[in-house]
Amino acid sequence: MKKLTVDFFIHDSEILSVSEDTLNDTLEFTLDYPVDFDKNVFEHRVLRFYNCLNYTIKEIPFGSRPQILDFNDFGEINYSIGEGRSKMDIKRRK
């Protein structure tokens, strides 16, 4: 599993909405992003994932909007099924 690194801090960002573009395998999170955490200043920002095929909601918050706590790049899977004219090569992201 390859861990992604980002140059911004998303942990205190609240998710306002999630949009999925199934044609282009793109997932967009509209966030309320802390631009100045000490002064409690937030701005709306878009966090966009390309070639995204899956995302999971693990828990629902009780008193606020949900937050992104972590994300990972699980890589790619390549395999074949069948033989001869029935052989099918499969390449997909985990």
N, C-alpha and C positions, 0 to 999 in steps of 0.2 A: 504494500500500500504506500503510495507516494503522498506525502503530506504537502499541501499547498501552503505557501507563505504569502501574506499580504502586507502591504505597507500602511495599512490603516487599521484602526481598532473597531471591530464591529460588535464586540460583546455587549456594550450598553445601547446599541441601536435597537429600536423597536420596529417590528415589521408592520408596515401599514397595509401593504397588499402584495400579492404574488401573481405574476402573469406568465403564462406558458405559451411559447410559439412552437407548436408541434411540427410545422413544416421545416423550420430551421434548427430544431432541438435546442432552443434557447429558453432560459428561465430567468425572469427578472424579479427581484425583490425591491419594492419601494420601501426605503427605510427612513425613520426619523433618526438622523445621525448626529451624534454629539460633536459639534465643531469646537465648542469651548465648554468642557465638562465642568470646570470650576465655577463658571458663571451660569450654568444650566442653559446653554444656548444650543439649540438643535436645528438642523436643516434637513429637508427632504433630499435624499440621494438614491440613486439606482445602483444596485449590485447585480451585475449581469453574469450569468454562467453560460458559456457556449458549449455545444455538443453535450448538453446535459440530458440524461435519459431517466434520471430517478432522483427524487428527494423524499425524505421521510420526516414526518412530524412525530417526535418521540413523547412529547408531553404538552399539555395545555396549561398556560399560566392561570392563576386564580384572580389576581387583582390588576393585571396590566395586559398590554399587548404581548404577543410572542416575540422571542429574540432568537437570533442565530448564535448558537454556542460553539459550533465547530463545523468544518466541512473538509472532505477528503476527495482525492482523485484515486479511484480504484483501478485505473488502467484499462486494458483491452484484453479480450478473450478471442483466440483464433482456434477453430477446430473444423473437422470435416465429418460428414455423415454419409453413409452409403458407399457404393463402389461403382466403377464404370460410368455408364450413362446416367445412373441414379445418384452419382456423387454430388454432394452439395457442400461448398466451402462457406463457413460462417465466420464472420468477423463482427464482433460487437463489443461495446463498452460494458464493463461490469456495472 
